[in-house]
């Protein structure tokens, strides 16, 4: 139920479909600490540019390490 509540949040609904899908992939591929080490592979698989990543970062669902470019999925 907690995940369903998150999906029904206004912030999530305002995202593009590409950003929503990217978030699901990031959430599925994150390690125990929330880090995603294959974000480029995910974006290539989805055939999208970096705009979904920027959308997710803007609303605070992910954080990007400026030095390494590694994505961290924030806890809901």
C-alpha positions in Angstrom: 0.0 0.0 0.0 2.9 2.4 0.7 4.2 2.1 -2.8 0.7 2.7 -4.2 0.4 5.9 -2.1 3.6 7.1 -3.6 2.4 6.4 -7.1 -0.7 8.5 -6.5 1.3 11.5 -5.2 0.9 14.7 -7.2 4.7 15.1 -7.7 4.8 11.7 -9.4 1.8 12.4 -11.6 3.4 15.5 -13.0 6.4 13.6 -14.4 6.6 12.6 -18.0 6.0 8.9 -18.8 9.7 8.6 -19.6 10.7 9.9 -16.2 8.2 7.6 -14.4 9.6 4.6 -16.3 13.2 5.6 -15.6 12.3 5.9 -11.9 10.9 2.4 -11.8 14.1 1.0 -13.5 16.3 3.0 -11.1 14.3 1.7 -8.1 14.7 -1.9 -9.4 18.4 -1.6 -10.1 19.5 0.2 -7.0 21.7 -1.6 -4.5 21.0 -1.8 -0.7 22.4 1.7 -0.2 20.2 3.2 -3.0 23.0 3.6 -5.6 22.4 2.9 -9.3 25.6 2.0 -11.1 24.0 1.3 -14.6 22.0 4.4 -15.3 23.5 4.8 -18.7 22.5 1.3 -19.7 19.0 1.9 -18.3 18.6 5.2 -20.3 19.9 3.4 -23.5 17.5 0.6 -22.9 14.6 3.0 -22.6 15.9 5.0 -25.6 15.6 8.4 -23.9 17.9 11.3 -23.3 18.9 12.8 -19.9 15.7 14.9 -19.5 13.9 12.2 -17.3 16.9 12.2 -15.0 16.7 16.0 -14.6 13.0 15.7 -13.9 13.5 13.2 -11.2 16.3 15.3 -9.7 14.2 18.4 -9.7 11.5 16.9 -7.6 14.0 15.2 -5.3 13.4 11.5 -6.1 17.1 11.0 -7.1 20.4 12.7 -6.4 23.3 12.7 -8.7 26.9 12.7 -7.4 28.6 15.6 -9.2 32.0 13.9 -9.2 31.0 10.4 -10.3 27.7 10.8 -11.9 26.3 7.9 -9.9 22.6 8.2 -9.1 21.2 7.6 -5.7 17.5 6.9 -5.3 16.1 8.7 -2.3 13.9 6.9 0.1 10.2 7.6 -0.3 
